[in-house]
Amino acid sequence: MKNAAALSGHPPTAAPAVGVGARSRRAVRRGPDTPHRSTPAPTPAATDLSTRDRVTRLLLEQGAATAGELGSALGLSPAAIRRHLDAMLADGDVVAREQTVRGSRGRGRPAKVFLLTDAARGRCGTHHYDNMATAALRWIARNGGPDAVEAFAADQVATLEARCRAAMEDAGDDPLARSEALAGALTAEGYAANASTIASGGQLCQHHCPVAHVAAEFPQLCEAETAVISRLVGTHVQRLATIAHGDGVCTTHIPAQPRAQSGNTVTTVRTDR
């Protein structure tokens, strides 16, 4: 017996495979160019930072530019570029100066040009003082040996010692009192230092080290600084920790001094309050 398709005179039509249509529709919805999830739009704060980075790069390349020149180069309206420049002025990233005009000048005030500050330039990755200092010390070590490195380190801290000694002129002779005065002097030099007494004597802590990256390879810098602390405090000291070697703070122990009478009380002195 013939089937119904044969009796109708039309060729049989193949039935679609189960699930093919569904897979095809999924393929269309999830093609290679179609993201699986929507990408969140950047926040206004992130957009502002990105724009200011572009302003910084442009000023780094050109040296100086007016607000109009910056706006045209970056595709920003006068109001938009002014908003970013005002924020960078407030943050100390740029300075504004009157534009130098050669020859006759038209009416009105001269346009201002904007330049990067030294601080902003320093954050652009164009200065590598640590790398240069390390390379210099490697050269000294290679050509002069360890003694030359020690002599260089001692010479570098000599001016620091002289300034601190002048600041400690009225500190007296007591090592703990002198360590307190030294902490103040070092803080003025950018070391963020404080001094305190502990059961075994005194302790001088420096929370910042300007040569930490270099001293990690050349501990002679730390040793020279420790010798300076010892001379300024007026007694033997011992370095317990250094930032250069991965510690959170440079810590120097100042041993307790022998007392004539054991009944004397110990006064705690802190400079970090």
CORQUICOR-V279144 format. One record per helix or strand. SS is the DSSP state (~ for helix, > for strand). FROM is the first residue (numbers start at 1). TO is the last residue. Records with the same first field share a line. If there is no record, write none. Layout:
SS->FROM-TO / FROM-TO
This chain:
~->4-8 / 20-29 / 44-62 / 67-74 / 78-90 / 118-122 / 129-144 / 146-167 / 175-188 / 212-215 / 220-233 / 243-245
>->65-66 / 94-98 / 112-116 / 193-198 / 201-206 / 237-241 / 250-255
